[in-house]
Amino acid sequence: MAAAWWYAHESKSQSTGSMQVRGLLGTAVPSTWRVQFEPGPPPAAVSLLPQGSSAEKMMENVYALLRQGERSTAFVQTQRLVANFPHFQLGQLLYAELLNEGLSQPIDPKEIPGKETASGQDRYDELLLESNRRLNRPEVKALQGLVPSNIISLSPQNPYLIAVDASKSRLYWFANKTVNPLKPQLELLLDTYVSVGQKGTGKLREGDGRTPLGVYFVNKNLKGQPLPDLYGAGALTLNYPNAIDVMRGQTGSGIWLHGTPSAQYARAPWATDGCVVMSNPEMDQLLRLQNVERTPVLIADKLEWVSPERSVPDRETFQKALNQWIRDRQTANLDSLKSLYSPQYERDGKGLSAWWPDIAAAAQARGRKEPVNLQSVLHWKDTQDYIVVNLTNPNTPKGKAPQLLRMYWTKQGNQWQILYEGPV
């Protein structure tokens, strides 16, 4: 019961919409702050969720039941929530407040000893933000048929795509159902709450407590490998720092998607050292998927959702440059080919002058050259406009598997040029 004050501190409020609900549970309690929700139509009739429902769904159901005045059913749902997810701290505190309201003389939060401690206040702030992020998450129905605007082209050979919206503490895991690479079709497999860096986003250096922003790829699936309890059910490693990060002088490593410690169901929205962290049940679900390596991962402060049919800025000019690169390599047109490489080209700390002999030799290699196969073309824009291309090069020595290459293009004036290319 002593924990209930975290949800009823007299000095805090959050406002994100127009529908007002007093107390974290949406009922009249001896507290003065309110959780507010985005405006919307009246909720449909609800009932208890079946066993096996997620913690977030069960928590949302508690609110829906309370809005309809179904207090006793809401209490039963909360009991199931804490029984199924005993380490879900937000659920435990919802349960504590319901118990408090059920007393003939509810405890006034002002009378709870220690409520003014810094640690208690900090935890209150974290839980309040977590509750708002979970309850005000974007409706999945509103995203149906849409894709992140970063996608220019996505081959059906990519089984999945991951997108993280840090401002909403959400991770979206999609199955790729694309037929036409220029009109990507994605099926949402998982929409889940996540935590990011304790200092926010925009990682620049080792130990800054920030989560990087940009286009990344899954390197390894560490399911079943011995990891510290910090990583929970397991982890998917990312390729931070990528080539652009290295050119910008960004440092750090070990940026992963991973689970939570065994004694904690979820972490606060801003709580990690830079990784993206989700609950263990969701993480375990993802780790069981096959062929997740090389999955594109978009990490944005705020995702922009668009129709796959939309007009993509610069798609035609970039396609022209990419086609020229493919053609020049096949015909060994070295002068034209070299014009596509930026003077700022860099790989492994060496510039274009050091790498050009190898690039030219590959173009001049004898024998019939097969066309490369595009895997994905993804756009990112911050202080720089760049495009990340993954492609398969079948022109390898006899008996060798096709080589997966990754390229980073940037726009110099009106011309797209290559900043980096190398094997994955």
URMORA-V933302 format. One record per residue. N is the residue number from 1. NEAR is the number of other ideal C-beta (glycine too) atoms within 8 Angstrom. Layout:
BEGIN
{{N:NEAR} {N:NEAR}}
END
This chain:
BEGIN
{{1:7} {2:7} {3:8} {4:15} {5:12} {6:11} {7:16} {8:15} {9:13} {10:9} {11:4} {12:9} {13:6} {14:11} {15:6} {16:8} {17:9} {18:5} {19:9} {20:6} {21:11} {22:9} {23:14} {24:11} {25:14} {26:10} {27:9} {28:4} {29:12} {30:7} {31:11} {32:5} {33:12} {34:10} {35:13} {36:11} {37:11} {38:7} {39:6} {40:5} {41:3} {42:3} {43:8} {44:4} {45:5} {46:9} {47:5} {48:8} {49:8} {50:5} {51:5} {52:3} {53:8} {54:7} {55:14} {56:9} {57:9} {58:16} {59:14} {60:10} {61:13} {62:14} {63:12} {64:10} {65:13} {66:13} {67:9} {68:9} {69:5} {70:9} {71:9} {72:6} {73:10} {74:13} {75:10} {76:9} {77:14} {78:13} {79:9} {80:11} {81:16} {82:12} {83:7} {84:9} {85:11} {86:7} {87:8} {88:12} {89:10} {90:12} {91:15} {92:11} {93:14} {94:15} {95:12} {96:12} {97:15} {98:12} {99:10} {100:12} {101:10} {102:6} {103:8} {104:2} {105:4} {106:8} {107:11} {108:6} {109:13} {110:6} {111:5} {112:10} {113:4} {114:7} {115:10} {116:5} {117:7} {118:5} {119:6} {120:12} {121:10} {122:8} {123:9} {124:13} {125:9} {126:11} {127:14} {128:14} {129:12} {130:14} {131:11} {132:11} {133:13} {134:13} {135:11} {136:10} {137:11} {138:7} {139:6} {140:8} {141:5} {142:6} {143:11} {144:7} {145:5} {146:8} {147:10} {148:12} {149:10} {150:10} {151:13} {152:11} {153:10} {154:13} {155:11} {156:8} {157:6} {158:14} {159:10} {160:12} {161:14} {162:14} {163:12} {164:15} {165:13} {166:14} {167:6} {168:10} {169:14} {170:13} {171:15} {172:13} {173:12} {174:12} {175:8} {176:14} {177:7} {178:13} {179:6} {180:5} {181:10} {182:6} {183:9} {184:12} {185:9} {186:11} {187:8} {188:11} {189:7} {190:10} {191:9} {192:11} {193:14} {194:11} {195:14} {196:16} {197:15} {198:8} {199:7} {200:10} {201:12} {202:8} {203:15} {204:7} {205:8} {206:6} {207:6} {208:11} {209:9} {210:12} {211:15} {212:16} {213:11} {214:10} {215:11} {216:14} {217:13} {218:15} {219:8} {220:7} {221:9} {222:12} {223:8} {224:4} {225:6} {226:2} {227:9} {228:4} {229:7} {230:7} {231:12} {232:12} {233:11} {234:16} {235:11} {236:16} {237:11} {238:12} {239:8} {240:11} {241:10} {242:12} {243:12} {244:12} {245:11} {246:10} {247:10} {248:6} {249:5} {250:11} {251:7} {252:14} {253:6} {254:7} {255:14} {256:12} {257:15} {258:15} {259:13} {260:13} {261:7} {262:8} {263:4} {264:9} {265:11} {266:13} {267:8} {268:9} {269:10} {270:10} {271:9} {272:13} {273:7} {274:14} {275:13} {276:15} {277:13} {278:15} {279:12} {280:11} {281:9} {282:11} {283:17} {284:11} {285:9} {286:12} {287:11} {288:6} {289:9} {290:4} {291:5} {292:11} {293:8} {294:9} {295:13} {296:14} {297:13} {298:14} {299:12} {300:13} {301:8} {302:8} {303:11} {304:7} {305:8} {306:9} {307:7} {308:10} {309:4} {310:7} {311:4} {312:7} {313:4} {314:8} {315:9} {316:6} {317:9} {318:13} {319:8} {320:8} {321:13} {322:12} {323:8} {324:10} {325:11} {326:10} {327:9} {328:14} {329:11} {330:8} {331:6} {332:8} {333:9} {334:10} {335:6} {336:9} {337:14} {338:9} {339:6} {340:12} {341:11} {342:10} {343:4} {344:7} {345:12} {346:11} {347:10} {348:4} {349:4} {350:7} {351:7} {352:9} {353:5} {354:6} {355:11} {356:10} {357:6} {358:7} {359:10} {360:11} {361:8} {362:8} {363:12} {364:8} {365:8} {366:3} {367:5} {368:3} {369:8} {370:6} {371:6} {372:10} {373:10} {374:11} {375:10} {376:13} {377:13} {378:12} {379:13} {380:10} {381:6} {382:6} {383:2} {384:7} {385:6} {386:13} {387:13} {388:15} {389:12} {390:13} {391:11} {392:10} {393:10} {394:8} {395:7} {396:8} {397:4} {398:3} {399:3} {400:6} {401:4} {402:8} {403:9} {404:12} {405:13} {406:14} {407:10} {408:15} {409:15} {410:13} {411:11} {412:7} {413:4} {414:4} {415:7} {416:13} {417:12} {418:12} {419:14} {420:13} {421:8} {422:9} {423:6} {424:8}}
END
